[in-house]
Amino acid sequence: MIIATYIYFCVSAGPRYMKDKKPYDLRNTLIIYNFIQVLVSLYLVYEGLMAGWLYEYNFICQPIDYSYKPSSMRMANCVYLYFMCKLIELLDTVFFVLRKKDRQITFLHLYHHSMMPICAWIGVKFFAGGYPTLSGLINCFVHVFMYTYYMLAAFGPYMQKYLWWKKYLTILQIVQFIIIFFHSFQMQFTSCNFSKPLSFLVMINAGLFTYMFGSFYVNNYLNSKMGRVSKTNGAINGSVSVNDNTISNKMKHDKSN
């Protein structure tokens, strides 16, 4: 119900509501929101490491411990907090709608933000520990950098010259899903006491994310480089859209140097 409402608002109700309205100025809200996301992500990375992955857990095979020992309960608490974070992260798209950044509400964005709460809920309900928590740990690590970038970008245009590393966030996302893919792939060939059908589904989902983020990187960074060369005159005179992304500001910056 939450995900269905989220998709309906972001795809239909929200854009219709904003159609004749000016974009909301959410700069301060975004700075605070992203700062909190960075802190929570750091906390979850620390807790995930201390609850198992730094000392006790095995990368090859880590069954779920359903006991009430402190480390197991600590990891279960991490899984629950991670699930809550995935719900809160739906606000990422809501902020896009309220700021009329409709081009950023892509299929990849919606699929990613819709699937993550579902996967996290399955973790809370059935697998609050062991093998599946590695993907959450890696995801939180990536989000430390991702939300740091968003926080800095929210300060305004004067921060853009310090955000040259944006494309490396996409690379980090791709590496994340490649690790998760192969971690799930090797589970198919071990005698580990864990659901092979579930690990297979995780593998397929990670493979799909790898493909989509890889395509995003090619379209927005590799192809756009060629586009900037072939459309220099257009960039000088105004905005040039390459693969649905405006690159005029960067071209003007390059020209000024």
N, C-alpha and C positions, 0 to 999 in steps of 0.2 A: 504493500500500500504506500509506504514512504517513497519507494523508488518510482512507482507509477505516478504519484503526485509530483515528484521532482521532475520527471521527464515531461509531463504535461505542462508544468509551469514554464520550464526552460525552452520548450519547443513551440508552445502555443499561447498559453495564457499570459506569460510574462512579456513576450514581444508585442502582443496586442495591447497590453496595458501601457507599455512604454512608447507605443507608436507615435503619439502626438505630444509626448513629454520630452523635456530636456534630460540628458543623462545626469544621474545623480553624482555629486562630487563626494566620493567615498575615500578620499586620500587618507585621512586620519584613521578611519575604520579599518582600511586595508593594512596600514602600518601596524596597528595593534593586533589585528587578526593574524597576520603573517608572523609577527614576533612570537605570539603565543604558540603558533604551530611549530616554530623552530624549537622553542623550549620543550614542548611536549614530545616532539620527535627525538630530541636529545635524551630526554628522560627514558623513553621507550627503548632506545638503543642501549643505554646503560643498563636498564633493568633486564632486557633480553639477554645481554651478555652475562650479567651476574647471576641470573636465574638458571643458566644452563649452557649457553653456547660458548662461553669463554673457558669453562672448566670441565663440565660434565658431559655435554652433548657430543655425539659422534656424527660427523658429516655424512658418513655412508649409511648408517642405520641408527635411527633414534626413535624407538617406540614411545608412545604416549604413556606417561606415568599418571595414573588416575588416583594415586594415593593422596593423603592429606599432609605429606611432609612439607616443610617450609618452602623448599625450592620449587616443588610442583605447584603449590598455591601461589607462589610469587609469579611463576610463568602464566598461570591461569588468569591472574589479575592483569598481567600485561596484555593478554589476548583480549580481555574484555575492554580495557582502555583503548586498545587498537581499534576494536569494533566501533566504539563511540567516536573515535577520531574520524573514521571513514564516513560516519553519518554527518559529522560537522563539516567535513570537506565538501559536502554537497553545496555549501555556501559559495565555493569557488565559482560555480556556474551561475548561481543566483546573482552574485556581484557582477558577472559579465552581462547579464540581462539588464540589471539596473543601471549599468554604465553604457548600455547599448553597444556592447562589443560583440555583436552577433557573429562576426566572422570567426571568432575564437571558439564558438560553440559548435565544434565539428563532431562528426561521428566518433572519431577516436576519443575526444574529450568525454562525450556522453557515455560511450561504452565503458571507458575506464572508470569513471565516477559511479556508474551504475553497478558494475560488476564487483568493485572492491567491497562495498558494504555487504553484498550477498556472500562473498567468499569469507569475509570476516565473521559474519553471523554463523556460517557453517562451522567455522573454527570454534567460536564460543559454545555452540550447541553440542558439538561432537568431538572436536579435536583440540582442546585447549592446552596444548603442550606438544613436545616432541618434534618430529620431522617437519610438520607444516609451519612451525613458527619461524623457520629460517627466512621464508619469503617475507614475512612481516618485519623481521629485523632488518633485512636489506632495504625494504621499502622505506622504513623510517630513516635509515641512514641517507638514502637519496633525498628524502623530504627535508632533511636538515639544510641541504644546499639549495633545493628548489624553492623553499619558502624564504630562505635568506635572499635569494635573487628577487622574488616577488616583493619582499619587504623593501629592499633597496630601490627597486623600480617604482614603488609607490611614492617615493619622495619627490619625484618629478623629473623633467627632462635633463636637469643638470647632473643627474646621476648616471646618465646613459653611457658616458665615456668610461665609467668604471664597470660596466656590465658587458664587456667584450666576451665574457666566458659563457654567454647564454647557450650557444650551440653545444657546449660540452655537457650541459644538463641533459640534453637529448641523448648524447652518447652514453652518459651514466645510466639513463633509463634503459637503454638497449642492453648494456652490460648486465644490469639487474635482471632482466628477463631471460637473458642467455644463461646466467648462473642458475636461475630457478628452473629453466627448461632441463638442463643437464642434471641438476640435482634430482628432479623428478624422473628423468629418463633412466638413471642408474638404479632407481628403486624398482624398476620392472625386472631386474636381473639379480636381485639379492633375496635372501631368505628372511628379510626383516619382517617383523610382526606388525605390518601396517597394510592398509587397504591399497592394493595395486590399482583397482579401478579409480579410486580417488586420486592417487598420484598420477595416473594417466590423464585424468581430466585437468589436473594442475599443469601438466606438461603441455597439453594442447592449448590451454589458455595462455600460458607463457609464450608458446610459439606464435600464437596469434598476435599478442602484444608486441613481440619482437618484430614481426612483419610490419605491423601498423606504425610503430615508432620508427622503424627503419625507412619505410616509405615517406614518413613525415620528414625525416632528416634529409633524404635525397631530394625531395621536392622543395624544401625550404632553405637548404643550405648549399647543396651541390648544384642543382638546376638554377637556383637564383643567382649564383655567381656568373654563370653563362648569360643569364638574362640581363644582369647589370652591364655586362660588356656590350651586348647588342642593343641596349636601350638607353645608352648614356644621354642622348639628346632629350629624351622624354623625362629622364630624371632631373635634368637641369631645369626644365620648364615647369615641372610639377610632379605629382605623385605618379609612380609607376607601379602597377600591380603585377607581381610575378607569383604565379601559383596562389592567387588570392591573398598575397601578403604585400602590404605597402612598404616600399623600400626607399622612398624619397629622402627621408631624414638621414639615413645612413649615407646615401649617395652624396647629399649636400655636404655632409661632414667630411667624406672622403675628398670631395672637390676643394673644400676649404683648406685642407692640408697640402 
